Amino acid sequence: MAVILKASKPQSERQEDDAKVRSIVEGLLKDIETRGDEAVRALSEKFDSWSPESFILSENDIEAAMAKVSPQDLTDIKFAQKQVRHFAEKQRASMLDVEVETLPGVVLGHKHIPVNSVGCYVPGGKYPMVASAHMSVLTAKVAGVKRVVAAAPPFEGGAHPAIVAAMHLGGADEILVLGGTQAVGAMALGTETIAPVDMLVGPGNAFVAEAKRQLFGRVGIDLFAGPTETCVIADDTVDGEMVATDLLGQAEHGINSPAVLITDSRKLADDTLAEIDRLLDILPTADAARASWENYGEIILCDNLEEMLEQSEILASEHVQVMTRDDDYFLNNMTAYGALFLGPRTNVAYGDKVIGTNHTLPTRKAGRYTGGLWVGKFIKTHTYQRVLTDEASALVGEYCSRLCMLEGFAGHAEQANVRVRRYGGRNVPYAEGASVS
């Protein structure tokens, strides 16, 4: 039986925090919808002390920002984008249109059509997340999105040069220096100077995530995102230093990032706790990592692989690092997670920054029903049908008419009947079988 050696903050306390954010965001979005640019500017001044002549960067602004990026940083950005682009292109190539003749004279098909416009949010406050530009902007462009708007908050009084470079190299059509709820709201709702988009993607803080949730329906979104989560599944083939590093490496995202170790080794659990204490004394981001670990960190001790799998499925964590004697057991049997990182030679940071898979992933157990961001998220699959012969139309029409009347839809039935009369030569009365009062 699984034993919790270290527990996290109760779920009830997390829900209280969510309720506060929900109320604040609702008011901010209403203000943006009512006052447009005026509200966006006021919020930007309030939260970021940022009120430029225009939030949209000009070509000269973009060139000036890119000139501030070192050659090595540009090379690294281009390398990462090459990996992301290559994998995204392979994914796109796997999505084929379909057309099939299901009955003689009846042709059904579907087409994959990109969303027309997308707003990509790139976090840039405490940690300017350059990689998020690759994951959203570039992936949208590979999918074929015509208009990609990218937004990131100001950094040290202006646009963050490396983020702008990543957005521009990724193919952004418009770049906004605008952060938080005001950025997400402006892109989704539109203002006098910012045309609205059809879809919002990208990670962000609790306010950005809640804004996306409230805007869902008016626009599409990639997924409902919460704080970064990581789960390490490990046995005694690895040591406490590696496990502790992988846990704290994600816990540093913020003060509420869950980090969980699932293991069948009591020694590894104890060694990991000792290593976490040691690393928190030297890690530059220890303040955030310590808060996350103390409030949201867990260690679960299991008896065997099957129990480790069971616990990981319950968690449905965003990132799952597997380091065991049989990593393929988890690859072949896990069904609820964001992304898997198999073996000690890889890790979540590779996926976050450079290896080529997308780092925008489901949190809060959403891995039970959705995967992460990929080219397919930017593509709508639309069906079509075509009936080529009179005989086929009459045949389908007869079945359709009876099924419509089974449900009481006389008007639907008549859509079928008129074609049976016209193409089948049968004198079917109006809404045959209907009981019309």
C-alpha positions in Angstrom: 0.0 0.0 0.0 1.2 3.5 -0.9 2.4 5.6 2.0 2.7 9.4 1.9 6.0 10.3 3.5 5.5 14.0 2.9 2.1 15.6 2.2 1.2 18.8 0.4 -1.1 21.7 1.2 -4.8 20.7 1.5 -6.9 21.1 -1.7 -9.4 23.3 0.1 -6.8 26.0 0.7 -5.9 26.0 -3.0 -9.5 26.5 -3.9 -9.7 29.6 -1.8 -6.8 31.1 -3.7 -8.5 30.3 -7.0 -11.7 32.1 -5.9 -9.9 35.3 -5.2 -8.2 35.3 -8.6 -11.5 34.5 -10.4 -13.2 37.5 -8.9 -10.4 40.0 -9.8 -10.1 38.7 -13.3 -13.8 39.0 -14.0 -13.7 42.7 -13.2 -10.6 43.4 -15.3 -12.0 41.7 -18.4 -15.3 43.6 -18.0 -13.3 46.8 -17.9 -11.3 46.0 -21.0 -14.5 45.0 -22.9 -16.2 48.3 -21.9 -13.3 50.8 -22.3 -10.9 49.1 -24.7 -7.6 50.8 -25.1 -8.2 53.2 -22.2 -8.6 50.2 -19.8 -5.7 48.3 -21.2 -3.4 51.4 -20.8 -4.6 52.0 -17.2 -4.0 48.4 -16.2 -0.6 48.3 -17.9 0.3 51.4 -15.9 -1.0 50.0 -12.7 0.6 46.5 -12.9 3.7 47.1 -15.0 4.3 50.9 -14.9 4.3 50.7 -18.7 2.5 53.2 -21.0 4.2 53.6 -24.3 2.8 55.5 -27.3 1.9 52.1 -28.8 1.9 48.7 -27.3 2.6 47.2 -30.8 6.2 47.1 -31.8 7.2 48.7 -35.2 9.7 47.1 -37.5 12.3 49.5 -36.2 11.5 48.6 -32.6 11.9 44.9 -33.5 15.3 45.5 -35.2 16.5 47.6 -32.2 15.5 44.8 -29.8 17.2 42.1 -31.8 20.4 44.2 -32.0 20.7 43.9 -28.3 20.7 40.1 -28.4 24.2 38.5 -28.3 25.3 36.4 -31.2 25.5 33.3 -28.9 21.9 33.9 -27.7 20.6 34.2 -31.2 22.4 31.0 -32.2 20.9 29.2 -29.2 17.4 30.5 -30.0 17.7 29.4 -33.7 18.9 25.9 -32.6 15.9 25.5 -30.3 13.5 26.8 -33.0 15.0 24.3 -35.5 14.2 21.4 -33.2 10.7 22.7 -32.4 9.9 23.4 -36.1 11.2 20.0 -37.2 9.0 18.0 -34.8 6.0 20.3 -35.5 6.4 19.7 -39.2 6.5 16.0 -38.7 3.3 16.2 -36.6 1.6 18.3 -39.2 2.5 15.9 -41.9 0.8 13.1 -39.9 -2.6 15.0 -40.1 -4.1 13.9 -43.4 -7.3 15.0 -45.1 -9.7 12.1 -45.7 -12.2 11.4 -48.5 -13.9 8.0 -48.8 -16.9 6.6 -50.7 -18.8 5.0 -47.9 -21.7 3.8 -50.1 -22.0 3.8 -53.9 -22.4 7.4 -54.8 -21.9 8.7 -51.2 -18.7 10.6 -50.5 -17.6 11.7 -47.0 -14.5 13.6 -46.1 -12.8 15.9 -43.7 -10.4 18.8 -44.2 -7.8 20.1 -41.7 -8.1 23.9 -41.7 -5.9 26.2 -39.6 -7.4 28.7 -37.2 -7.3 32.2 -38.9 -5.8 34.2 -36.0 -4.1 33.3 -32.7 -2.9 35.3 -29.7 0.2 33.9 -28.1 1.1 34.9 -24.6 4.7 34.7 -23.5 5.4 35.1 -19.7 8.1 37.6 -19.0 7.9 38.8 -15.5 10.0 37.1 -12.9 11.3 34.6 -15.5 11.3 35.9 -19.2 10.3 32.6 -20.9 11.9 32.9 -24.3 11.1 29.3 -25.0 7.4 30.0 -24.9 7.7 32.0 -28.1 9.0 28.9 -29.9 6.3 26.7 -28.5 3.3 28.9 -29.4 4.3 31.3 -32.2 6.4 29.0 -34.3 4.0 26.0 -33.8 1.1 28.1 -34.9 2.9 29.2 -38.1 3.9 25.6 -38.9 0.1 24.8 -38.6 -0.6 27.5 -41.1 -2.2 30.2 -39.0 -2.4 33.4 -41.1 -2.2 36.0 -38.3 -0.2 35.4 -35.1 -0.1 38.1 -32.4 2.5 37.6 -29.7 2.4 39.4 -26.4 4.9 39.6 -23.5 5.1 42.0 -20.6 7.7 44.7 -20.4 11.0 43.8 -18.8 13.1 46.4 -17.1 11.3 49.3 -18.8 10.9 48.0 -22.3 10.6 45.0 -24.6 12.7 42.0 -23.6 15.2 41.7 -26.5 15.5 37.9 -26.5 11.7 37.3 -26.3 11.2 39.8 -29.2 13.9 37.9 -31.2 12.2 34.6 -30.5 8.8 35.9 -31.5 10.1 37.5 -34.7 12.2 34.5 -35.7 9.2 32.3 -34.9 7.1 34.2 -37.4 4.9 36.6 -35.3 2.9 39.0 -37.4 2.4 41.5 -34.6 4.3 41.8 -31.3 2.9 43.5 -28.3 4.8 44.6 -25.2 1.9 44.1 -22.9 1.4 41.7 -19.9 -1.0 39.9 -17.7 -4.8 40.0 -18.0 -4.7 43.2 -20.0 -2.7 41.4 -22.8 -4.9 38.4 -22.9 -8.1 40.4 -22.7 -7.0 42.8 -25.4 -6.1 40.0 -27.8 -9.3 38.1 -27.2 -11.8 41.0 -27.0 -10.1 43.5 -29.3 -9.6 47.2 -28.7 -9.5 50.3 -30.9 -5.9 49.4 -31.9 -5.7 45.7 -31.4 -7.8 43.4 -33.6 -9.3 40.4 -31.8 -8.0 36.9 -32.4 -9.9 33.6 -32.7 -7.8 31.7 -30.2 -5.5 32.2 -27.2 -2.5 30.0 -26.3 0.5 30.1 -24.0 1.3 29.7 -20.3 1.1 32.5 -17.7 0.5 33.2 -14.0 -2.8 32.5 -12.2 -4.4 35.7 -13.5 -3.5 34.9 -17.1 -4.7 31.3 -16.7 -8.0 32.5 -15.2 -8.5 35.1 -17.9 -8.2 32.4 -20.6 -10.7 30.3 -18.7 -13.2 33.1 -18.6 -12.7 34.0 -22.2 -13.1 30.4 -23.4 -16.1 30.2 -25.7 -15.7 33.7 -27.0 -12.3 32.4 -28.3 -10.7 29.1 -28.3 -7.8 28.3 -25.9 -5.1 25.7 -25.9 -5.9 24.3 -22.4 -6.7 25.3 -18.8 -3.3 25.9 -17.3 -2.4 26.0 -13.6 1.0 26.2 -11.9 3.8 24.0 -13.2 3.7 20.4 -11.9 6.4 17.7 -11.9 6.4 14.1 -10.9 9.5 12.0 -10.6 8.9 8.2 -10.8 12.2 6.6 -9.7 13.7 3.5 -8.1 17.2 2.8 -6.7 18.8 2.9 -10.2 19.2 6.7 -9.6 20.4 8.7 -6.6 18.9 11.4 -4.4 20.9 14.2 -6.0 19.4 13.6 -9.4 15.9 13.2 -8.1 16.1 16.3 -5.9 17.5 18.4 -8.8 14.7 17.3 -11.1 12.1 18.2 -8.4 13.5 21.6 -7.4 14.3 22.4 -11.1 10.5 22.7 -11.7 9.5 23.9 -8.2 11.5 27.1 -8.9 8.7 28.2 -11.3 6.8 29.8 -8.5 5.6 29.4 -4.9 2.8 27.0 -5.8 4.4 24.5 -8.2 3.7 20.9 -7.1 6.6 18.5 -7.1 6.1 14.8 -6.3 8.4 11.8 -5.9 6.9 8.4 -6.4 9.3 5.6 -5.5 9.6 2.1 -4.2 12.8 2.8 -2.4 12.8 4.2 1.1 16.5 4.9 0.9 16.0 7.0 -2.3 13.2 8.9 -0.5 15.4 9.6 2.5 18.4 10.6 0.3 16.2 12.9 -1.8 14.9 14.7 1.3 18.5 15.2 2.4 19.6 16.5 -1.0 16.6 18.9 -1.2 17.8 20.4 2.1 21.3 20.7 0.7 20.3 22.2 -2.6 17.9 24.7 -1.1 20.9 26.2 0.7 22.7 26.9 -2.6 20.1 27.2 -5.3 19.8 30.9 -6.5 16.0 30.4 -6.9 15.7 28.8 -3.5 13.0 31.2 -2.2 10.4 30.1 -4.7 11.6 26.4 -4.8 11.4 26.2 -1.0 7.9 27.6 -0.8 6.7 25.2 -3.5 8.4 22.2 -1.9 7.2 23.0 1.7 3.6 23.6 0.6 3.1 21.5 -2.5 5.9 18.8 -2.4 5.0 15.2 -1.8 6.9 11.9 -1.5 4.9 8.7 -2.0 6.4 5.4 -1.1 5.1 2.4 -3.0 5.6 -1.4 -2.9 6.1 -2.1 -6.7 5.9 -0.7 -10.2 2.2 -1.4 -10.4 1.5 0.7 -7.4 3.8 3.5 -8.7 1.8 3.5 -11.9 -1.5 3.7 -10.0 -0.3 6.7 -8.0 1.0 8.5 -11.1 -2.3 8.0 -12.9 -4.1 9.6 -9.9 -1.8 12.6 -10.0 -2.0 13.0 -13.9 1.0 15.4 -13.5 2.0 17.8 -16.2 5.6 16.6 -16.4 6.5 13.0 -15.5 10.2 12.1 -15.2 10.7 8.3 -15.2 14.0 6.8 -14.1 13.6 3.1 -13.3 14.8 -0.3 -14.4 11.8 -0.5 -16.8 10.9 2.9 -18.2 9.0 1.3 -21.0 6.5 -0.2 -18.5 5.4 3.4 -17.8 5.5 4.5 -21.5 3.3 1.5 -22.4 0.8 1.8 -19.5 0.5 5.4 -18.5 -2.6 7.2 -19.8 -2.9 10.4 -17.8 0.0 12.9 -18.0 1.2 15.9 -19.9 4.6 14.7 -21.2 6.9 11.9 -20.4 10.7 12.2 -19.9 12.2 8.7 -20.0 15.4 7.8 -18.4 18.1 9.7 -16.5 19.7 11.2 -19.7 16.7 13.4 -20.4 14.8 15.8 -18.1 11.9 18.3 -18.0 14.2 21.2 -18.7 15.1 19.7 -22.1 11.5 19.6 -23.0 10.9 23.1 -21.6 13.6 24.8 -23.6 15.1 23.0 -26.6 14.6 19.4 -27.4 11.6 19.9 -29.8 8.5 18.8 -28.0 6.1 21.5 -26.8 6.2 22.7 -23.2 2.7 24.0 -22.9 1.1 21.0 -21.2 -2.1 20.1 -19.3 -2.1 20.7 -15.5 -4.6 20.0 -12.7 -5.3 16.5 -13.9 -6.3 17.7 -17.3 -3.9 15.1 -18.8 -6.8 12.6 -18.2 -8.6 14.1 -21.2 -6.3 16.3 -23.2 -2.7 16.4 -24.4 -0.5 19.5 -24.6 -0.1 22.2 -27.3 0.9 21.0 -30.7 0.2 21.8 -34.3 -3.1 20.0 -34.1 -4.4 22.5 -31.5 -4.3 25.2 -34.1 -6.2 23.1 -36.7 -9.9 22.5 -37.0 -11.1 19.3 -38.6 -14.2 20.1 -40.7 -16.3 17.4 -42.4 -18.1 17.5 -45.7 -20.4 15.2 -47.7 -21.3 14.8 -51.3 -24.0 12.5 -52.9 -23.1 11.8 -56.5 -26.1 9.8 -57.8 -29.9 9.9 -57.7 -30.0 6.3 -56.4 -27.8 7.1 -53.5 -29.8 10.2 -52.4 -33.0 8.2 -52.5 -31.6 5.3 -50.6 -30.2 7.5 -47.8 -33.3 9.6 -47.9 -35.6 6.7 -47.1 -33.6 5.7 -44.0 -33.2 9.4 -43.0 -36.9 10.1 -43.2 -37.9 7.2 -41.0 -35.2 8.0 -38.4 -36.3 11.6 -38.3 -39.9 10.6 -37.6 -38.7 8.3 -34.9 -37.5 11.4 -33.1 -40.6 13.5 -34.1 -38.7 15.9 -36.5 -41.2 16.3 -39.3 -39.3 19.1 -41.0 -36.1 17.1 -41.0 -38.0 14.2 -42.5 -39.3 16.4 -45.3 -35.8 17.3 -46.2 -35.2 13.7 -46.9 -38.7 13.1 -48.5 -38.3 15.8 -51.1 -35.2 14.1 -52.4 -36.8 10.6 -52.3 -39.7 12.1 -54.5 -37.3 13.9 -56.8 -34.5 11.4 -57.2 -36.2 8.1 -56.4 -39.4 8.5 -58.3 -41.5 7.7 -55.3 -44.6 9.7 -54.4 -43.8 10.1 -50.7 -46.5 12.2 -49.0 -45.4 15.2 -47.0 -43.6 14.0 -43.8 -44.7 10.5 -44.3 -45.8 8.9 -41.0 -46.1 12.2 -39.2 -48.9 12.9 -36.7 -49.6 16.5 -37.4 -52.3 18.2 -35.3 
